[in-house]
Amino acid sequence: MTRVDNTQAFLIHRRMYQGSSLLLDFFTKDSGRLRLIARGARKSKTSLQMFQCLSISFKGKGELKSLSQWEVDDQPRRLLGDDLILAMYANELILRLLPENDEYPETFNSYWAFLANLNALDSSEKEYALRNFENQMLEDLGYGLDFSFDINDERIKEDLQYEFIEHQGFNKNSNGAVSGKALVSLSKQEIITDPIQLTILKKMNRKRLKSLLGDKPLKSKELFFVK
């Protein structure tokens, strides 16, 4: 019998299961992504909310274990409109890309920071925050990029232009679309607000993610063309 008490977790997906129960996908700090049964949860007066960190306990034998207890471990958070869809997009990336039961604490912290600040950011800052979350997830999955050095092991310079070469990195090119200034900012995790560079980084990350996601489209993109 496995028993885990009071681990931080976000609910990222739910669906009905055997009458009054729910089948829940969580992203936890200590156990990564996992799927739990919440027996009788549809009758519970305490609802399980997405986009809010919870403290959960679970137990059981085999692969599918049961949620035994949960409580809110976060500030109240209400996401609406585009913010809600951006958060749904982040959830879908977690569900599609992270293997079950593998720990990814840096991605967990990046996801929490993304949600916590979303309401307070302007449109450019939201876009940068989403790129930052994607970069962290790709880094943890083993597909990270070095934003400090180019593919020739030369330090990125702010006054130069670079081209992105998939699966390799950045190559110095006077006709390249990616500015050295943007890459240096990424390496320092400084906010990028230039709309042209943000658009270029969005297209670059879509290319990087597509090789992992395959041809199956993301459902969240049916609701909103993700910024």
C-alpha positions as CSV (number, residue, x, y, z in Angstrom):
1,M,0.0,0.0,0.0
2,T,1.4,3.4,-1.0
3,R,0.4,6.5,1.0
4,V,1.4,10.1,0.3
5,D,0.3,12.9,2.6
6,N,0.0,16.6,1.9
7,T,1.9,17.0,-1.4
8,Q,1.4,20.2,-3.4
9,A,-0.6,19.7,-6.6
10,F,-2.5,21.4,-9.3
11,L,-5.6,19.7,-10.9
12,I,-5.1,19.8,-14.7
13,H,-7.9,17.6,-16.0
14,R,-11.0,15.8,-14.8
15,R,-13.7,13.5,-16.1
16,M,-16.5,11.5,-14.7
17,Y,-15.8,8.0,-13.6
18,Q,-18.2,5.2,-12.4
19,G,-21.2,7.2,-11.4
20,S,-20.4,9.6,-8.5
21,S,-16.6,9.5,-8.8
22,L,-14.1,11.5,-10.8
23,L,-10.9,10.5,-12.6
24,L,-8.4,13.3,-12.0
25,D,-5.0,14.2,-13.4
26,F,-2.8,16.2,-11.1
27,F,0.6,17.9,-11.6
28,T,2.4,17.5,-8.2
29,K,5.7,18.9,-7.0
30,D,7.0,15.7,-5.5
31,S,5.5,13.0,-7.8
32,G,5.1,14.8,-11.2
33,R,2.0,14.0,-13.2
34,L,-0.3,11.4,-11.8
35,R,-3.9,10.1,-12.1
36,L,-6.1,9.5,-9.1
37,I,-9.7,8.4,-8.5
38,A,-11.8,10.7,-6.3
39,R,-14.5,8.4,-5.1
40,G,-17.9,10.2,-4.5
41,A,-16.3,13.5,-5.4
42,R,-19.3,14.5,-7.6
43,K,-21.4,14.6,-4.4
44,S,-18.9,16.5,-2.4
45,K,-19.7,20.1,-1.3
46,T,-16.0,21.0,-1.5
47,S,-15.2,21.3,-5.2
48,L,-11.8,20.7,-6.7
49,Q,-10.7,23.8,-8.5
50,M,-8.1,24.1,-11.3
51,F,-5.4,26.8,-11.4
52,Q,-5.1,26.8,-7.6
53,C,-2.5,24.9,-5.7
54,L,-3.9,22.2,-3.5
55,S,-2.4,20.1,-0.7
56,I,-3.5,16.5,-1.5
57,S,-3.2,13.1,0.0
58,F,-3.6,9.8,-1.8
59,K,-3.2,6.1,-1.2
60,G,-3.7,2.7,-2.8
61,K,-2.1,-0.2,-4.6
62,G,-1.2,-0.6,-8.2
63,E,-1.1,2.2,-10.8
64,L,-4.5,3.9,-10.1
65,K,-4.6,5.2,-6.6
66,S,-7.4,7.1,-4.7
67,L,-7.5,10.7,-3.6
68,S,-8.1,10.7,0.1
69,Q,-8.0,14.3,1.1
70,W,-7.4,17.8,-0.3
71,E,-7.4,21.4,0.8
72,V,-6.5,24.7,-0.8
73,D,-2.8,25.8,-0.4
74,D,-2.8,29.0,-2.4
75,Q,-4.3,32.4,-2.8
76,P,-7.8,32.7,-4.4
77,R,-7.5,32.9,-8.1
78,R,-10.1,33.4,-10.9
79,L,-9.1,33.3,-14.5
80,L,-11.4,34.6,-17.2
81,G,-11.3,35.1,-21.0
82,D,-7.9,34.9,-22.6
83,D,-6.2,34.3,-19.3
84,L,-8.3,31.2,-18.8
85,I,-7.4,29.8,-22.2
86,L,-3.7,30.5,-21.8
87,A,-3.9,28.5,-18.5
88,M,-5.8,25.7,-20.3
89,Y,-3.1,25.6,-22.9
90,A,-0.4,25.2,-20.2
91,N,-2.4,22.4,-18.6
92,E,-2.7,20.6,-22.0
93,L,1.1,20.8,-22.5
94,I,1.6,19.2,-19.1
95,L,-1.0,16.5,-19.8
96,R,0.4,15.7,-23.3
97,L,4.2,16.0,-22.7
98,L,5.1,15.1,-19.1
99,P,5.3,11.3,-18.4
100,E,3.5,10.0,-15.3
101,N,5.3,9.7,-12.0
102,D,8.4,11.6,-13.0
103,E,9.3,14.6,-10.8
104,Y,9.7,18.0,-12.5
105,P,10.0,20.6,-9.7
106,E,11.3,23.4,-11.8
107,T,8.5,23.0,-14.3
108,F,6.1,22.9,-11.3
109,N,7.5,26.1,-9.9
110,S,7.4,27.8,-13.3
111,Y,3.8,26.8,-13.8
112,W,2.7,28.1,-10.4
113,A,4.5,31.4,-11.1
114,F,2.8,31.7,-14.5
115,L,-0.6,31.2,-12.9
116,A,0.0,33.4,-9.9
117,N,1.1,36.4,-12.0
118,L,-1.2,36.0,-15.0
119,N,-3.9,38.5,-13.9
120,A,-1.4,41.2,-13.2
121,L,0.5,41.1,-16.5
122,D,-0.1,43.1,-19.6
123,S,-0.4,41.3,-23.0
124,S,3.3,41.4,-23.8
125,E,4.3,40.2,-20.3
126,K,1.7,37.3,-20.5
127,E,3.3,36.2,-23.8
128,Y,6.8,36.3,-22.4
129,A,5.6,34.4,-19.3
130,L,4.1,31.7,-21.5
131,R,7.3,31.4,-23.5
132,N,9.3,31.1,-20.3
133,F,7.1,28.3,-19.0
134,E,7.4,26.4,-22.3
135,N,11.2,26.9,-22.2
136,Q,11.4,25.5,-18.7
137,M,9.3,22.4,-19.6
138,L,11.4,21.7,-22.7
139,E,14.5,22.1,-20.6
140,D,13.3,19.6,-18.1
141,L,12.3,17.2,-20.8
142,G,15.9,17.3,-22.2
143,Y,15.1,19.6,-25.2
144,G,16.4,22.8,-23.7
145,L,18.4,25.5,-25.7
146,D,21.5,27.4,-24.7
147,F,20.6,31.0,-24.9
148,S,24.1,32.2,-23.8
149,F,26.2,30.5,-26.5
150,D,25.7,29.8,-30.2
151,I,26.2,26.4,-31.9
152,N,29.9,27.3,-32.5
153,D,30.3,27.7,-28.7
154,E,30.7,31.5,-29.0
155,R,28.9,33.7,-26.6
156,I,25.7,35.3,-27.9
157,K,26.2,39.0,-28.5
158,E,23.4,41.5,-28.1
159,D,24.3,43.5,-31.2
160,L,24.2,40.5,-33.6
161,Q,21.4,38.6,-35.3
162,Y,21.0,34.8,-35.2
163,E,19.0,32.1,-37.0
164,F,17.4,29.2,-35.1
165,I,18.4,25.7,-36.3
166,E,16.1,23.1,-34.9
167,H,17.6,20.5,-32.6
168,Q,20.9,22.5,-32.6
169,G,20.5,26.0,-31.4
170,F,21.5,29.5,-32.7
171,N,23.9,30.3,-35.5
172,K,25.2,33.8,-36.2
173,N,23.6,35.2,-39.3
174,S,23.2,38.8,-40.4
175,N,19.9,37.9,-42.0
176,G,18.7,35.9,-39.0
177,A,15.4,36.8,-37.4
178,V,16.4,36.3,-33.7
179,S,18.1,39.2,-32.1
180,G,21.1,38.6,-29.8
181,K,19.5,41.0,-27.4
182,A,16.4,38.8,-27.0
183,L,18.6,35.7,-26.5
184,V,20.6,37.4,-23.8
185,S,17.4,38.5,-22.1
186,L,16.2,34.9,-22.2
187,S,19.4,33.6,-20.7
188,K,18.9,36.1,-17.8
189,Q,15.2,35.5,-17.6
190,E,14.6,39.3,-18.3
191,I,11.2,40.2,-19.6
192,I,11.1,40.7,-23.4
193,T,8.4,43.2,-24.6
194,D,9.4,43.8,-28.2
195,P,6.4,42.4,-30.2
196,I,8.5,41.4,-33.2
197,Q,10.9,39.3,-31.1
198,L,8.0,37.8,-29.1
199,T,6.3,36.7,-32.3
200,I,9.6,35.1,-33.5
201,L,10.1,33.3,-30.2
202,K,6.5,32.1,-30.3
203,K,7.0,30.5,-33.7
204,M,10.3,29.0,-32.6
205,N,8.7,27.3,-29.6
206,R,5.8,26.0,-31.7
207,K,8.4,24.3,-33.9
208,R,10.2,22.9,-30.9
209,L,6.9,21.6,-29.3
210,K,5.5,20.2,-32.5
211,S,8.2,17.5,-32.7
212,L,7.1,16.3,-29.3
213,L,3.3,16.8,-29.7
214,G,3.1,15.1,-33.1
215,D,0.2,15.8,-35.5
216,K,-2.6,15.6,-32.9
217,P,-3.8,19.2,-32.4
218,L,-4.1,20.9,-29.0
219,K,-7.7,21.4,-28.0
220,S,-7.0,24.7,-26.4
221,K,-6.0,26.2,-29.7
222,E,-9.5,25.6,-31.0
223,L,-10.6,28.2,-28.5
224,F,-7.9,30.7,-28.9
225,F,-4.9,31.3,-31.1
226,V,-2.3,31.0,-28.4
227,K,-0.2,34.1,-27.9
